[in-house]
């Protein structure tokens, strides 16, 4: 596993996170922008854009120019930042920062585990994928149920699943061609999603709401 490739992956992941959290915090300070984002169908439109970009990056990246892949990744991070702005309104800023730091520590530990382990983590990929499908279905069901206890359960399972995904995605880096720039972006995108999801689930569990 080339260290330059790994460094590039984490650098782009960091850039994505910086765009997301920077955008979210900036928008949260502007009441007019918040109103426009969360009124009408704008929020659903942004969510649709996120899904489309994620699908394009995941399925078409090998046919893209590296610059196009980087632009799409940054665009995804920006759009996610727009939807993230609500977090800085709903939760106390110090709580968001605390959960971010905890997420960073957890992410670092399991990234190191994934990097140095000699185990074949591909054996766990099926279980992780099944877990992802499970929490997705449970989340959809809970939209109609609206159970706080079920939300807590989903969040606990979500943290476990994405911690596992973090170790697995870092472990997979050794099987990518380091000379392909697009591999840097798709790997960064995967780790970015792992981090974001761990953060969201931990915030749901431990975040203090701003009354």
C-alpha positions as CSV (number, residue, x, y, z in Angstrom):
1,X,0.0,0.0,0.0
2,X,1.7,3.2,-1.1
3,X,1.8,5.9,1.6
4,X,1.4,8.6,-1.0
5,X,-1.9,7.1,-2.2
6,X,-3.2,6.7,1.4
7,X,-2.2,10.2,2.3
8,X,-4.0,11.5,-0.8
9,X,-7.1,9.6,0.1
10,X,-7.2,11.0,3.6
11,X,-6.4,14.5,2.3
12,X,-9.4,14.5,0.0
13,X,-11.6,13.1,2.7
14,X,-10.5,16.0,5.0
15,X,-11.2,18.5,2.2
16,X,-14.7,17.0,1.9
17,X,-15.3,17.3,5.6
18,X,-14.0,20.8,5.7
19,X,-16.4,21.9,2.9
20,X,-19.3,20.1,4.6
21,X,-18.9,21.5,8.1
22,X,-17.7,24.9,7.0
23,X,-20.7,25.3,4.7
24,X,-23.1,24.0,7.3
25,X,-21.9,26.4,10.0
26,X,-21.9,29.4,7.7
27,X,-25.4,28.7,6.5
28,X,-26.6,28.2,10.1
29,X,-25.7,31.8,10.8
30,X,-27.9,33.2,8.1
31,X,-31.6,33.0,8.9
32,X,-32.8,33.8,5.4
33,X,-30.7,31.1,3.9
34,X,-32.0,28.6,6.5
35,X,-35.6,29.6,5.7
36,X,-35.1,29.2,2.0
37,X,-33.3,25.8,2.4
38,X,-36.0,24.3,4.6
39,X,-39.1,25.7,3.1
40,X,-41.0,24.3,0.3
41,X,-39.3,21.4,-1.5
42,X,-35.8,22.7,-1.4
43,X,-34.6,20.3,1.2
44,X,-35.9,17.3,-0.8
45,X,-34.3,18.7,-3.9
46,X,-30.9,18.9,-2.2
47,X,-31.3,15.3,-0.9
48,X,-32.1,14.2,-4.5
49,X,-29.0,15.9,-5.7
50,X,-26.9,14.1,-3.1
51,X,-28.3,10.7,-4.2
52,X,-27.7,11.4,-7.9
53,X,-24.1,12.6,-7.3
54,X,-23.4,9.6,-5.0
55,X,-24.7,7.2,-7.7
56,X,-22.7,8.9,-10.5
57,X,-19.5,8.8,-8.4
58,X,-20.0,5.2,-7.4
59,X,-20.9,3.8,-10.9
60,X,-19.2,6.2,-13.4
61,X,-16.0,7.4,-11.8
62,X,-13.7,5.1,-13.8
63,X,-15.0,6.8,-17.0
64,X,-14.5,10.3,-15.7
65,X,-11.7,12.8,-16.0
66,X,-10.0,13.1,-12.6
67,X,-10.9,16.8,-12.4
68,X,-14.5,16.0,-13.0
69,X,-14.4,13.4,-10.2
70,X,-12.8,15.9,-7.8
71,X,-15.4,18.6,-8.7
72,X,-18.3,16.1,-8.1
73,X,-16.9,15.1,-4.8
74,X,-16.5,18.7,-3.7
75,X,-20.1,19.4,-5.0
76,X,-21.4,16.5,-2.9
77,X,-19.6,17.8,0.1
78,X,-21.1,21.3,-0.4
79,X,-24.6,20.1,-0.9
80,X,-24.3,17.9,2.2
81,X,-23.1,21.0,4.0
82,X,-26.3,22.8,3.1
83,X,-28.4,20.1,4.6
84,X,-26.0,19.9,7.6
85,X,-26.8,23.5,8.5
86,X,-29.8,22.3,10.5
87,X,-27.4,20.4,12.9
88,X,-25.9,23.7,14.1
89,X,-29.4,25.0,14.8
90,X,-30.8,22.0,16.5
91,X,-27.8,21.1,18.6
92,X,-25.6,23.3,20.8
93,X,-22.3,24.2,19.1
94,X,-20.1,22.8,21.9
95,X,-22.0,19.5,21.7
96,X,-21.5,19.4,17.9
97,X,-17.7,20.0,18.4
98,X,-17.5,17.4,21.2
99,X,-19.2,14.7,19.1
100,X,-17.0,15.7,16.1
101,X,-13.9,15.2,18.2
102,X,-15.1,11.9,19.5
103,X,-16.0,10.8,16.0
104,X,-12.5,11.8,14.8
105,X,-10.9,9.7,17.6
106,X,-13.0,6.6,16.8
107,X,-12.4,7.1,13.1
108,X,-8.6,7.3,13.7
109,X,-8.4,4.2,15.8
110,X,-10.4,2.0,13.4
111,X,-8.6,3.4,10.4
112,X,-5.3,2.3,12.0
113,X,-6.8,-1.1,12.8
114,X,-7.9,-1.4,9.2
115,X,-4.5,-0.3,7.9
116,X,-2.3,-2.6,10.0
117,X,-4.5,-5.7,10.4
118,X,-3.4,-8.9,8.7
119,X,-6.9,-10.3,8.8
120,X,-9.0,-10.7,5.6
121,X,-11.7,-8.2,6.3
122,X,-13.5,-9.1,3.1
123,X,-15.1,-11.9,5.1
124,X,-17.1,-9.2,7.0
125,X,-18.2,-7.3,3.9
126,X,-21.5,-9.3,3.5
127,X,-22.5,-8.7,7.1
128,X,-21.7,-5.0,6.9
129,X,-23.7,-4.7,3.7
130,X,-26.7,-6.6,5.3
131,X,-26.4,-4.2,8.3
132,X,-26.5,-1.2,6.0
133,X,-29.7,-2.5,4.4
134,X,-31.1,-3.3,7.8
135,X,-30.6,0.2,9.3
136,X,-31.9,1.8,6.0
137,X,-35.1,-0.3,6.3
138,X,-35.5,0.4,10.0
139,X,-35.0,4.1,9.4
140,X,-37.8,4.1,6.8
141,X,-40.1,2.2,9.1
142,X,-39.3,4.7,12.0
143,X,-40.4,7.6,9.8
144,X,-44.0,6.3,10.2
145,X,-43.5,5.0,13.8
146,X,-41.7,8.0,15.2
147,X,-40.3,6.0,18.2
148,X,-37.5,7.6,20.2
149,X,-36.4,4.2,21.5
150,X,-36.3,2.8,18.0
151,X,-34.2,5.8,16.9
152,X,-31.7,5.1,19.7
153,X,-31.5,1.5,18.7
154,X,-30.9,2.4,15.0
155,X,-28.3,4.9,16.0
156,X,-26.4,2.3,18.2
157,X,-26.4,-0.2,15.3
158,X,-25.5,2.5,12.9
159,X,-22.4,3.5,14.8
160,X,-21.2,-0.2,15.0
161,X,-21.9,-0.7,11.2
162,X,-20.0,2.4,10.1
163,X,-17.1,1.7,12.5
164,X,-16.8,-1.6,10.8
165,X,-17.1,0.0,7.4
166,X,-14.3,2.4,8.3
167,X,-11.8,-0.4,9.1
168,X,-13.0,-2.3,6.0
169,X,-12.7,0.7,3.6
170,X,-9.2,1.5,4.9
171,X,-8.2,-2.2,4.5
172,X,-9.4,-2.2,0.9
173,X,-7.0,0.7,0.0
174,X,-4.2,-1.9,-0.6
175,X,-6.2,-3.4,-3.5
176,X,-6.6,-0.2,-5.5
177,X,-4.2,1.0,-8.2
178,X,-2.4,4.0,-6.6
179,X,-1.5,5.4,-10.1
180,X,-5.2,6.0,-10.9
181,X,-6.3,9.5,-9.5
182,X,-9.9,8.5,-9.6
183,X,-9.2,5.7,-7.1
184,X,-8.1,8.4,-4.6
185,X,-11.4,10.2,-4.9
186,X,-13.7,7.1,-4.7
187,X,-11.8,5.9,-1.7
188,X,-11.9,9.3,-0.1
189,X,-15.7,9.4,-0.8
190,X,-16.2,6.1,0.9
191,X,-14.3,7.2,4.0
192,X,-16.0,10.5,4.0
193,X,-19.4,8.8,4.1
194,X,-18.2,6.5,7.0
195,X,-17.1,9.5,9.0
196,X,-20.3,11.5,8.3
197,X,-22.5,8.6,9.3
198,X,-20.6,7.9,12.5
199,X,-20.9,11.5,13.4
200,X,-24.7,11.7,12.7
201,X,-25.5,8.6,14.8
202,X,-23.3,9.7,17.7
203,X,-24.9,13.1,17.6
204,X,-28.3,11.5,17.8
205,X,-27.2,9.5,20.8
206,X,-25.2,12.1,22.8
207,X,-25.9,15.5,21.2
208,X,-27.4,18.2,23.4
209,X,-30.2,20.1,21.8
210,X,-30.2,23.8,21.8
211,X,-33.3,24.8,23.7
